[in-house]
Amino acid sequence: MFYREAGDYKTSYAQDNQTFPIAFDRYRYYFVVAVGFALLPFVMTDYLANAILLPFLIYAIAAIGLNILVGYCGQVSLGTGGFMAVGAYTSYKLMTAFPWMDMVSVTLLSGLMTAIVGMAFGLPSLRIKGFYLAVATLAAQFFLVWLFNRVPWFFNYSASGQISAPERSMFGWAITGPAANPSVKYLFCLLFVFVLAWLARNLTRGSIGRQWMSIRDMDIAAEIIGVNPLRAKLSAFAVSSFYVGIAGSLFFTVYLGAVEVGASFGIQKSFLVLFMIIIGGLGSIFGSFAGAAFMVLLPVALTRIFADGFGWDTALARHIEFVIVGGLIMFFLIVEPHGLARLWALAKEKLRLWPFPY
């Protein structure tokens, strides 16, 4: 009875067109943000940060970026892992070449560099689409991994080929390195998630987002009504790669601290992020968060149930995870292609209309 529009008056077009037009949704959003910023940092533990919250936040950024390209613009991409590697290695080169540079600037510049690379590899989308574009981005994935693995300059001629993030701090708090506090790392990632999610929400609701969706629905008709396909597609690749590059930078500097390109940014990373937006929901910012949360929490839950509870081998739990994820992907593609986001929207609609028939 409390989830109603009745009595929730709007006195301007801006109020009626806001992201959360129902007051209950707004208060729930404010509550989640307040808990994330004001409560969780004080109850943070190493396990909670490294096993759940940090990977969830970083993968949420990557999922939002890929969802902009695939869900909103309709351009299939299998090169997410390679673009995350661009962000990671750009951060490494900036941190080693410019020790005075702060981590916010390093992360943003890594995203900008990845956006430039993404636009370059997005040029084939002007001529090809669908399966052929997926193959082209898959080629970009393998090329970028090969480049960072074979050119010694990118890993500063290290004998192992591995890169490690130097220690950096802001306002006296360590963000990278062994001395970094889990709460500080969490807040640093949460700040980027908050700003980037807000930016993505406004982009997709504005004119550029409508251009992306018109290209996704029917590119020929969109061009006829005045949408520039060159600008729309390349802007989608640029924005998507910017988000993915920031995710790759945070994944290397804040979360892992040391990576090797083949093991950390291989093709499995591209499929992982793709599975997130398929399960969470294409064309939905909330779906990106839901898919990232699901894919991060699923291994933890299965390990708790099968390995810790039943005493099974962790490798067996990993294989069961693959089976479950594969089954869920087939289920959502057949039964509900819009994923968890659509199920959540249906649940809210039914709650708003209850007890009347739907």
Backbone hydrogen bonds, N-H to C=O, Kabsch-Sander energy under -0.5 kcal/mol:
donor,donor_aa,acceptor,acceptor_aa,energy
4,R,2,F,-1.1
8,D,5,E,-2.5
9,Y,7,G,-1.2
16,D,12,S,-1.7
17,N,13,Y,-1.7
18,Q,15,Q,-0.9
26,R,22,I,-1.7
27,Y,23,A,-2.6
28,R,24,F,-2.2
29,Y,25,D,-2.2
30,Y,26,R,-2.7
31,F,27,Y,-2.3
32,V,28,R,-2.2
33,V,29,Y,-2.4
34,A,30,Y,-2.5
35,V,31,F,-2.5
36,G,32,V,-2.5
37,F,33,V,-2.3
38,A,34,A,-2.9
39,L,34,A,-0.6
39,L,35,V,-1.4
40,L,35,V,-2.5
42,F,39,L,-1.5
43,V,39,L,-0.7
43,V,40,L,-1.2
49,A,45,T,-2.4
50,N,46,D,-2.8
51,A,47,Y,-2.4
52,I,47,Y,-0.5
52,I,48,L,-1.0
53,L,48,L,-2.6
54,L,49,A,-2.7
56,F,52,I,-2.0
57,L,53,L,-2.6
58,I,54,L,-2.4
59,Y,55,P,-2.6
60,A,56,F,-1.9
61,I,57,L,-1.6
62,A,58,I,-1.9
63,A,59,Y,-2.8
64,I,60,A,-2.4
65,G,61,I,-2.2
66,L,62,A,-2.5
67,N,63,A,-2.5
68,I,64,I,-1.9
69,L,65,G,-1.3
70,V,66,L,-3.1
71,G,67,N,-0.9
72,Y,67,N,-1.9
73,C,68,I,-1.0
74,G,70,V,-0.6
75,Q,69,L,-2.5
76,V,74,G,-0.7
83,F,79,G,-2.1
84,M,80,T,-2.3
85,A,81,G,-1.8
86,V,82,G,-1.7
87,G,83,F,-1.8
88,A,84,M,-2.2
89,Y,85,A,-2.9
90,T,86,V,-2.2
91,S,87,G,-1.9
92,Y,88,A,-2.0
93,K,89,Y,-2.3
94,L,90,T,-2.4
95,M,91,S,-2.7
96,T,92,Y,-1.9
97,A,93,K,-2.2
98,F,94,L,-2.4
101,M,98,F,-1.8
106,V,102,D,-2.0
107,T,103,M,-2.5
108,L,104,V,-2.4
109,L,105,S,-2.6
110,S,106,V,-1.9
111,G,107,T,-1.9
112,L,108,L,-2.2
113,M,109,L,-2.5
114,T,110,S,-2.1
115,A,111,G,-2.1
116,I,112,L,-1.9
117,V,113,M,-2.2
118,G,114,T,-2.9
119,M,115,A,-2.2
120,A,116,I,-1.8
121,F,117,V,-2.2
122,G,118,G,-1.1
123,L,119,M,-0.5
123,L,120,A,-0.9
125,S,122,G,-1.5
126,L,123,L,-1.9
127,R,124,P,-1.7
128,I,124,P,-2.6
132,Y,129,K,-1.1
134,A,130,G,-2.1
135,V,131,F,-2.0
136,A,132,Y,-2.0
137,T,133,L,-2.6
138,L,134,A,-1.9
139,A,135,V,-2.1
140,A,136,A,-1.7
141,Q,137,T,-2.0
142,F,138,L,-2.1
143,F,139,A,-2.5
144,L,140,A,-2.6
145,V,141,Q,-2.0
146,W,142,F,-2.3
147,L,143,F,-2.7
148,F,144,L,-2.4
149,N,145,V,-1.3
150,R,146,W,-1.9
151,V,147,L,-2.0
154,F,151,V,-1.3
155,F,151,V,-0.5
155,F,152,P,-0.7
156,N,153,W,-1.3
157,Y,152,P,-3.0
158,S,155,F,-1.4
163,I,259,V,-2.3
165,A,257,G,-3.4
170,M,173,W,-2.5
173,W,170,M,-1.9
175,I,168,R,-3.0
176,T,168,R,-1.7
180,A,177,G,-1.5
181,N,174,A,-0.9
185,K,181,N,-2.3
186,Y,182,P,-2.3
187,L,183,S,-2.4
188,F,184,V,-2.3
189,C,185,K,-2.1
190,L,186,Y,-2.8
191,L,187,L,-2.1
192,F,188,F,-1.3
193,V,189,C,-2.4
194,F,190,L,-2.7
195,V,191,L,-2.2
196,L,192,F,-2.7
197,A,193,V,-2.6
198,W,194,F,-1.9
199,L,195,V,-2.4
200,A,196,L,-2.7
201,R,197,A,-2.4
202,N,198,W,-1.9
203,L,199,L,-2.4
204,T,200,A,-2.6
205,R,201,R,-1.1
206,G,202,N,-0.7
206,G,203,L,-0.8
209,G,203,L,-1.2
210,R,206,G,-1.8
211,Q,207,S,-1.9
212,W,208,I,-2.1
213,M,209,G,-2.3
214,S,210,R,-2.0
215,I,211,Q,-2.1
216,R,212,W,-2.1
217,D,213,M,-2.4
218,M,214,S,-2.4
222,A,218,M,-2.3
223,E,219,D,-2.2
224,I,220,I,-1.8
225,I,221,A,-1.8
226,G,223,E,-1.0
227,V,222,A,-2.7
232,A,228,N,-2.6
233,K,229,P,-2.5
234,L,230,L,-2.1
235,S,231,R,-2.1
236,A,232,A,-1.8
237,F,233,K,-2.3
238,A,234,L,-2.6
239,V,235,S,-2.8
240,S,236,A,-2.5
241,S,237,F,-2.5
242,F,238,A,-2.2
243,Y,239,V,-2.1
244,V,240,S,-2.5
245,G,241,S,-2.9
246,I,242,F,-2.0
247,A,243,Y,-2.3
248,G,244,V,-2.6
249,S,245,G,-2.3
250,L,246,I,-2.6
251,F,247,A,-2.5
252,F,248,G,-1.7
253,T,249,S,-3.0
254,V,250,L,-1.4
255,Y,250,L,-2.2
256,L,251,F,-2.4
257,G,252,F,-2.5
259,V,163,I,-2.0
263,A,260,E,-0.6
264,S,260,E,-2.7
265,F,261,V,-2.2
269,K,266,G,-1.3
270,S,266,G,-1.0
271,F,267,I,-2.1
272,L,268,Q,-2.1
273,V,269,K,-2.0
274,L,270,S,-1.9
275,F,271,F,-2.7
276,M,272,L,-1.6
277,I,273,V,-1.6
278,I,274,L,-1.8
279,I,275,F,-2.7
280,G,276,M,-2.7
281,G,277,I,-2.1
282,L,337,P,-0.6
284,S,281,G,-0.7
288,S,284,S,-1.2
289,F,285,I,-1.5
290,A,286,F,-2.7
291,G,287,G,-2.8
292,A,288,S,-2.1
293,A,289,F,-2.6
294,F,290,A,-2.3
295,M,291,G,-2.5
296,V,292,A,-1.6
297,L,293,A,-2.7
298,L,294,F,-2.2
300,V,296,V,-0.8
301,A,297,L,-2.9
302,L,298,L,-2.7
303,T,299,P,-2.4
304,R,300,V,-2.1
305,I,301,A,-2.4
306,F,302,L,-2.9
307,A,302,L,-0.8
307,A,303,T,-0.7
308,D,303,T,-2.4
309,G,304,R,-1.3
310,F,305,I,-1.3
312,W,306,F,-2.9
317,A,313,D,-1.7
318,R,314,T,-1.9
319,H,315,A,-2.0
320,I,316,L,-2.4
321,E,317,A,-1.9
322,F,318,R,-1.7
323,V,319,H,-2.0
324,I,320,I,-2.6
325,V,321,E,-2.8
326,G,322,F,-2.5
327,G,323,V,-2.4
328,L,324,I,-2.6
329,I,325,V,-2.4
330,M,326,G,-2.1
331,F,327,G,-2.3
332,F,328,L,-3.0
333,L,329,I,-2.4
334,I,330,M,-1.7
335,V,331,F,-3.4
336,E,331,F,-0.7
339,G,336,E,-2.0
340,L,279,I,-2.6
341,A,280,G,-2.8
341,A,338,H,-0.5
342,R,338,H,-0.9
342,R,339,G,-0.6
343,L,339,G,-1.6
344,W,340,L,-2.4
345,A,341,A,-2.1
346,L,342,R,-2.6
347,A,343,L,-2.1
348,K,344,W,-2.0
349,E,345,A,-2.2
350,K,346,L,-2.5
351,L,347,A,-2.0
352,R,348,K,-2.2
353,L,349,E,-1.7
354,W,350,K,-1.4
356,F,353,L,-2.3
